[in-house]
Amino acid sequence: MAHRIRPMLSSDKATLHDILNTIPEFSSDDVLVAREVIDNYLRDPAGSGYNVLVAEIEKDVVAYICYGPTPLTKGTWDIYWMATLPEKQGHGIGSDLLGLAESKIVESGGRLIMIETSSRSDYEKALHFHQNHCYEVICRLSDFYAPGDDKLILQKKLGR
Ligand SMILES: CC(C)(COP(=O)(O)OP(=O)(O)OC[C@H]1O[C@@H](n2cnc3c(N)ncnc32)[C@H](O)[C@@H]1OP(=O)(O)O)[C@@H](O)C(=O)NCCC(=O)NCCS
């Protein structure tokens, strides 16, 4: 079934919270931080430093992406969070959200996109997803999140 992408509205808040709770990869702390970011965005969409796009199928929101310009940089942007309802994964929705976010970043003069993720095996799927979209692991901070759980920093240079 076709999906449509649009900016997040405040009426989507409860659904996004529900989606976050269905993602097995996210810990309760991850969910708390992701919710805080969404709340900050809704309080001041233009001034929060965050942009949130959602994907809906027949009015049901099933996925979202949150991204924004990295403070104190010229043209560097971060993809902060993205998630698709588990039962809707693997249908191209995440790719379309990422593709649209990238187009909007290019339109805004962005030149570099950064993503941070964990080396844990449950994040392998997300790591492959990003690598397949031309994000390259450029840094590994050993034991950053916990012993044996490294931080991976990925980047994509735009306009190549
Ligand atoms: C990472 C994530 C957002 C991807 O979302 P998604 O909607 O499943 O993304 P897509 O469907 O576009 O791509 C997923 C895979 O399905 C494949 N796919 C894409 N379109 C497809 C289609 N029409 N039919 C079947 N498979 C398809 C893609 O090739 C992709 O494989 P890859 O990862 O090996 O590249 C999703 O897996 C997720 O929510 N993970 C848990 C949360 C998470 O880890 N978030 C990232 C860190 S914040």
The ligand as a Tripos MOL2 file, in Angstrom:
@<TRIPOS>MOLECULE
LIG
   48    50     1     0     0
SMALL
NO_CHARGES

@<TRIPOS>ATOM
      1 C1         16.2400    1.3620   10.0930 C.3       1 LIG1
      2 C2         14.7620    1.4420    9.7460 C.3       1 LIG1
      3 C3         14.2480    2.8260   10.1120 C.3       1 LIG1
      4 C4         14.5620    1.2210    8.2400 C.3       1 LIG1
      5 O1         13.2060    1.4410    7.9340 O.3       1 LIG1
      6 P1         12.4200    0.5660    6.8020 P.3       1 LIG1
      7 O2         11.1100    1.2410    6.5930 O.co2     1 LIG1
      8 O3         12.4240   -0.8610    7.1560 O.co2     1 LIG1
      9 O4         13.3760    0.8450    5.5620 O.3       1 LIG1
     10 P2         13.2900    0.2440    4.0880 P.3       1 LIG1
     11 O5         12.1030   -0.6410    3.9480 O.co2     1 LIG1
     12 O6         13.4280    1.3770    3.1710 O.co2     1 LIG1
     13 O7         14.6080   -0.5810    4.0110 O.3       1 LIG1
     14 C5         14.7890   -1.7200    4.8190 C.3       1 LIG1
     15 C6         15.2680   -2.8530    3.9690 C.3       1 LIG1
     16 O8         14.1860   -3.2770    3.1720 O.3       1 LIG1
     17 C7         14.5850   -3.3320    1.8090 C.3       1 LIG1
     18 N1         13.5050   -2.7970    0.9880 N.ar      1 LIG1
     19 C8         13.3850   -1.5310    0.5490 C.ar      1 LIG1
     20 N2         12.2890   -1.4120   -0.2180 N.ar      1 LIG1
     21 C9         11.7140   -2.6110   -0.2320 C.ar      1 LIG1
     22 C10        10.5420   -3.1100   -0.8260 C.ar      1 LIG1
     23 N3          9.7630   -2.3100   -1.5690 N.pl3     1 LIG1
     24 N4         10.2330   -4.4080   -0.6110 N.ar      1 LIG1
     25 C11        11.0210   -5.2040    0.1560 C.ar      1 LIG1
     26 N5         12.1590   -4.7750    0.7470 N.ar      1 LIG1
     27 C12        12.4860   -3.5090    0.5530 C.ar      1 LIG1
     28 C13        15.7490   -2.4060    1.6700 C.3       1 LIG1
     29 O9         16.6190   -2.9070    0.6650 O.3       1 LIG1
     30 C14        16.3550   -2.4330    3.0200 C.3       1 LIG1
     31 O10        17.3480   -3.3970    3.0920 O.3       1 LIG1
     32 P3         18.7750   -2.9070    3.6390 P.3       1 LIG1
     33 O11        18.5820   -2.4420    5.0520 O.co2     1 LIG1
     34 O12        19.5900   -4.1410    3.5100 O.co2     1 LIG1
     35 O13        19.1610   -1.7610    2.7540 O.co2     1 LIG1
     36 C15        13.9340    0.3340   10.4700 C.3       1 LIG1
     37 O14        14.5770   -0.9050   10.2620 O.3       1 LIG1
     38 C16        13.7640    0.5560   11.9700 C.2       1 LIG1
     39 O15        12.8230    1.2260   12.3930 O.2       1 LIG1
     40 N6         14.6720   -0.0410   12.7920 N.am      1 LIG1
     41 C17        14.5500    0.0470   14.2390 C.3       1 LIG1
     42 C18        14.9090    1.4260   14.7280 C.3       1 LIG1
     43 C19        16.3250    1.8180   14.3490 C.2       1 LIG1
     44 O16        17.2570    1.0330   14.4700 O.2       1 LIG1
     45 N7         16.4650    3.0900   13.8850 N.am      1 LIG1
     46 C20        17.7420    3.6010   13.4380 C.3       1 LIG1
     47 C21        18.4950    4.2420   14.5310 C.3       1 LIG1
     48 S1         17.6890    5.6970   15.1800 S.3       1 LIG1
@<TRIPOS>BOND
     1     1     2 1
     2     2     3 1
     3     2     4 1
     4     2    36 1
     5     4     5 1
     6     5     6 1
     7     6     7 2
     8     6     8 1
     9     6     9 1
    10     9    10 1
    11    10    11 2
    12    10    12 1
    13    10    13 1
    14    13    14 1
    15    14    15 1
    16    15    16 1
    17    15    30 1
    18    16    17 1
    19    17    18 1
    20    17    28 1
    21    18    19 ar
    22    18    27 ar
    23    19    20 ar
    24    20    21 ar
    25    21    22 ar
    26    21    27 ar
    27    22    23 1
    28    22    24 ar
    29    24    25 ar
    30    25    26 ar
    31    26    27 ar
    32    28    29 1
    33    28    30 1
    34    30    31 1
    35    31    32 1
    36    32    33 2
    37    32    34 1
    38    32    35 1
    39    36    37 1
    40    36    38 1
    41    38    39 2
    42    38    40 1
    43    40    41 1
    44    41    42 1
    45    42    43 1
    46    43    44 2
    47    43    45 1
    48    45    46 1
    49    46    47 1
    50    47    48 1
@<TRIPOS>SUBSTRUCTURE
     1 LIG1         1 GROUP 0 **** ****
